[in-house]
């Protein structure tokens, strides 16, 4: 069973977000491929938040209100069906 800290909502994750550091921005290769206006728009919207092991960042059936990328760690995509075993579909480094 997940702990209370593992069940933060998307708005709670967003509330704990901060602007990316220069070193984090340097690790995003697609930023360099954008035009000036596109890059400015992306930079204005980019935020970083820390997610703990086992915490959910996206749930099926919930509206998508933002795009997310992984800076460090492993993103696991799995089902979380309370009526069966958890199945991991893939892991993204």
C-alpha positions in Angstrom: 0.0 0.0 0.0 1.3 3.5 -0.9 2.0 5.9 1.9 0.4 9.3 2.1 3.5 11.0 0.5 3.2 8.6 -2.4 -0.3 9.8 -3.2 0.3 13.5 -3.8 -1.9 14.9 -6.5 -0.6 16.5 -9.7 -1.4 19.9 -8.3 0.7 19.1 -5.2 3.6 18.0 -7.4 3.2 21.2 -9.4 3.1 23.3 -6.2 6.5 21.9 -5.2 8.1 22.6 -8.6 11.0 25.0 -9.1 12.6 26.5 -12.2 15.3 24.3 -13.8 19.0 25.1 -13.1 21.4 26.0 -15.9 23.0 22.6 -15.6 19.6 20.9 -15.9 18.7 23.0 -19.0 22.1 22.0 -20.5 21.0 18.3 -20.3 17.9 18.9 -22.5 19.2 18.3 -26.0 16.0 19.3 -27.9 16.0 22.8 -26.5 19.0 23.6 -28.8 16.9 22.6 -31.8 14.1 25.1 -31.2 13.8 28.6 -32.7 14.2 31.6 -30.4 10.4 32.1 -29.9 9.8 28.3 -29.3 12.7 28.1 -26.9 11.5 31.1 -24.9 8.0 29.6 -24.7 9.5 26.3 -23.5 11.8 27.9 -21.0 8.8 29.9 -19.6 6.9 26.7 -19.0 9.7 24.3 -17.8 9.7 23.4 -14.1 11.4 20.6 -12.1 10.0 18.7 -9.2 11.3 15.8 -7.2 9.3 12.6 -7.2 9.9 9.9 -4.6 10.3 6.2 -5.4 6.8 4.7 -5.9 5.1 8.0 -6.3 2.6 8.4 -9.2 3.1 11.2 -11.7 0.4 10.2 -14.2 -2.7 8.1 -13.9 -4.9 6.7 -16.6 -8.3 8.4 -16.9 -7.0 11.7 -15.6 -6.8 14.7 -18.0 -3.3 15.5 -19.2 -2.5 19.1 -18.3 1.3 19.0 -18.9 4.1 17.2 -20.6 6.8 15.6 -18.4 10.3 14.5 -19.0 12.7 12.5 -16.8 16.0 14.2 -15.8 17.4 11.5 -13.6 16.3 8.1 -12.4 13.9 5.4 -13.8 10.3 6.0 -14.9 8.3 2.8 -14.6 5.1 2.3 -16.6 2.8 -0.3 -15.0 -0.8 -1.1 -14.2 -2.0 -0.6 -10.7 -5.2 -2.8 -10.7 -6.4 -3.5 -7.2 -8.0 -6.7 -8.5 -4.8 -8.3 -9.8 -1.0 -8.4 -9.8 0.9 -5.3 -10.8 2.5 -5.7 -14.2 5.4 -3.5 -15.3 5.1 -2.6 -19.0 8.4 -0.8 -19.4 11.1 1.2 -17.6 12.5 4.4 -19.1 15.9 5.6 -18.0 
